[in-house]
Amino acid sequence: MTFPSEIDVNLDNLKQRIFSFTRTYYMIFNIIHFLASILEQLKRQRHYKRIKNLKINFISNFIPVKIQKNK
């Protein structure tokens, strides 16, 4: 009567295979999602830098520039 134990072993093997398969694809999905979020942040940061430079240029137009002394 080894038949039921063989089924259990096969089911455990199948469960293990499915688990490792889904874990691998979940990991790959997480890595892709992480890279996409980094890309999104970089795009936002570049846009933010552009806005920040515009703000700095706008403010620097109103701040009187100090006259440098001739050496």
Secondary structure, DSSP 8 states (H G I E B T S, - for coil): --HHHHHHHHHHHHHHHHHHHHHHHHHHHHHHHHHHHHHHHHHHHHHHHHHHHHHHHHHHHHS--------
